[in-house]
Amino acid sequence: KGNKPIVISTWKEGINANKAAWQILSNKGKALDAVEAGVMVTENSINCCVGLGANPDRDGIVTLDASIMDENGNAGCVAALERIKHPISVARRVMEKTPHVMLVGEGAQKFAVSEGFPLEDQKLSADAEKAYSTWLKTANYKPVINIENRGHGPFAPVNLPDGSLNHDTIGMVALDAFGNLSGSCTTSGMGFKMRGRVGDSPIIGAGLFVDNEVGAATATGVGEEVIKICGTHLVVELMRQGLSPAEACKKAVERIVKKDSKKAKDNQVGFIAINKAGEHGAYCLQKGFNYAVCYANDHNQLIDSASWF
Ligand code: SD4
């Protein structure tokens, strides 16, 4: 009862990202190209949590994390990348053009520039500037649950030029017409994070994992919690043992709860997954997480994830 091709991605912004991915998948394109083009849409839009318009770290600097994986188990990642618009494409270049998996900070930026990526302005977007100056008043660091669905800044949702309120860190996984799986994940990380902090999104097996024999998964939410259980690797391994995507995501969330149920109550983590048959599923800690599922021209739909709490 699965679908092929299929693409799914995190949060409401996933709808727009899926459209770009579907364009490729529906024309017999590769899942790898689809997951790159898909999340580039989000990197290009002004939003709190992805791309150069996103919230900065505590020092006021936007630093970006991204990862990509193809059907052969190849992977590329960048972390703490500054002033580059499309970290997902730099991650892909790391995968395809270097003997390495991950480049960080200055070295990642240098590599991006050498590959022809333009060095963008350091300036914060107007929305991020506003959110940052509000944050500076208290300089209180506490991740806000479902921030991606509330808009800009951790305190008050702000209407964006396009009238939309929903923005996100984006993770995307896809199965193409040839039955191959790929995935991508890109983010500015937690808003107002410590300088140098890296989350789960650029870490293979944490924010993203693809195994072409079994399935693919990506994560969103408090990256520290995802890293500590090797979240998406766990989801894929659970699918290998026969669990459905939704069951596997639930088990991974359960692992987080079991470790520290008190802490889990205050955090959001969400997983989404697809398997080789094109079935999809999700699970999260707190209500309010959703994901976009697309497997036909007229089927690109936002689905509310079931939650532990
Ligand atoms: C991080 N997981 O840097 C990312 C943030 C995120 O929804 O996904 N927010 O921890």
Boltz pocket constraint, residues with backbone or C-beta under 6 A from the ligand:
constraints:
  - pocket:
      binder: B
      contacts: [[A, 49], [A, 148], [A, 168], [A, 169], [A, 187], [A, 188], [A, 189], [A, 190], [A, 198], [A, 199], [A, 200], [A, 201], [A, 207], [A, 219], [A, 220], [A, 221], [A, 222], [A, 223], [A, 224]]
      max_distance: 6.0
